[in-house]
Amino acid sequence: MGYDDRDNDLDDDADDLDIRKRGGETVPNYLTQAILVTLCCCWPFGIPAIICAAKVNTHLARGEYEQAVRESNNARKWCWVSFMLGILAGLGWLFLQGFSTIH
C-alpha cells in the first residue's frame, strides 16, 4: 500500500487506527509511589508495583489504552498491598518491642 492508496474516506472510521488517549484522559503510572513503597514498606510486594508501573507508559506509547489502564490499576493495587503490609509489619514490630520491655 503506497502513499496514494490511503483511505480517503474521512467519514468512515471503522478501519482507522486511533492511537490517541480517549477523552483526553491521562493514565497515572504510580511509578513514584511504587518505588517509595518498595524502599520504605514491603519490598517483596513493591517489586510487582514497579513492574506494572513501568508497563503503563509502554502501553500508552503503543496506543493500547485498555492495557495501560489495567497495568495502572495493578500498580495501584500492589502499592496499597505493599503499604498496608509495611504498616502491619511496623505495628507488629512495635508491639513486640513493647512486650520485650515489660518483661
C-alpha positions as CSV (number, residue, x, y, z in Angstrom):
1,M,0.0,0.0,0.0
2,G,1.6,3.2,-1.2
3,Y,1.1,6.7,-0.1
4,D,-1.5,7.3,-2.8
5,D,-3.5,4.3,-1.7
6,R,-4.5,5.8,1.6
7,D,-8.1,5.8,2.9
8,N,-9.5,9.0,1.5
9,D,-12.9,8.4,3.2
10,L,-12.6,10.6,6.3
11,D,-16.1,9.9,7.5
12,D,-15.5,6.1,7.8
13,D,-13.6,5.5,11.0
14,A,-14.2,1.7,11.2
15,D,-10.9,0.9,9.5
16,D,-8.8,3.7,11.0
17,L,-6.4,3.2,13.9
18,D,-6.8,5.7,16.6
19,I,-3.8,5.8,19.0
20,R,-4.9,8.9,20.9
21,K,-5.9,8.7,24.5
22,R,-9.6,8.6,24.9
23,G,-11.3,11.7,26.0
24,G,-8.0,13.4,26.8
25,E,-7.7,11.3,29.9
26,T,-4.3,10.6,31.4
27,V,-3.4,7.3,32.9
28,P,-1.3,7.5,36.1
29,N,1.6,5.1,36.2
30,Y,2.2,5.2,40.0
31,L,6.0,4.7,39.5
32,T,7.0,7.1,42.2
33,Q,4.6,5.5,44.7
34,A,5.8,2.0,43.7
35,I,9.5,3.0,44.3
36,L,8.7,4.6,47.7
37,V,6.7,1.6,49.0
38,T,9.4,-0.7,47.7
39,L,12.1,1.2,49.6
40,C,10.1,2.1,52.8
41,C,7.4,-0.5,53.3
42,C,7.4,-4.1,51.9
43,W,9.8,-4.7,49.1
44,P,8.5,-8.2,48.0
45,F,5.2,-6.6,47.1
46,G,6.7,-3.3,45.9
47,I,8.6,-5.0,43.1
48,P,5.4,-6.1,41.2
49,A,4.2,-2.5,41.6
50,I,7.3,-1.2,39.9
51,I,7.0,-3.7,37.1
52,C,3.3,-2.8,36.5
53,A,4.0,0.9,36.7
54,A,6.8,0.6,34.2
55,K,4.4,-1.0,31.7
56,V,1.9,1.8,31.7
57,N,3.8,4.3,29.5
58,T,4.8,1.5,27.1
59,H,1.2,0.6,26.5
60,L,0.2,4.2,26.1
61,A,3.0,4.7,23.5
62,R,1.7,1.7,21.6
63,G,-1.8,3.1,21.7
64,E,-3.0,0.2,24.0
65,Y,-5.2,2.3,26.3
66,E,-7.1,-0.6,27.9
67,Q,-3.9,-2.4,28.8
68,A,-2.4,0.8,30.2
69,V,-5.4,1.3,32.4
70,R,-5.2,-2.4,33.5
71,E,-1.5,-2.1,34.4
72,S,-2.1,1.2,36.2
73,N,-4.8,-0.4,38.3
74,N,-2.4,-3.3,39.0
75,A,0.4,-0.9,40.0
76,R,-2.0,0.9,42.4
77,K,-3.2,-2.4,43.9
78,W,0.4,-3.6,44.6
79,C,1.3,-0.2,46.0
80,W,-1.5,-0.4,48.5
81,V,-0.7,-4.1,49.3
82,S,2.9,-3.2,50.0
83,F,2.0,-0.1,52.0
84,M,-0.5,-1.9,54.2
85,L,1.8,-4.9,54.8
86,G,4.6,-2.5,55.7
87,I,2.3,-0.7,58.2
88,L,1.2,-4.0,59.7
89,A,4.8,-5.2,60.0
90,G,5.9,-2.0,61.6
91,L,3.0,-2.1,64.1
92,G,3.8,-5.8,64.9
93,W,7.4,-4.9,65.5
94,L,6.4,-2.0,67.8
95,F,4.0,-4.4,69.6
96,L,6.8,-7.0,70.1
97,Q,9.2,-4.3,71.3
98,G,6.6,-3.1,73.9
99,F,6.3,-6.7,75.2
100,S,10.0,-7.1,75.5
101,T,10.4,-4.0,77.7
102,I,7.6,-5.1,80.0
103,H,9.2,-8.5,80.9
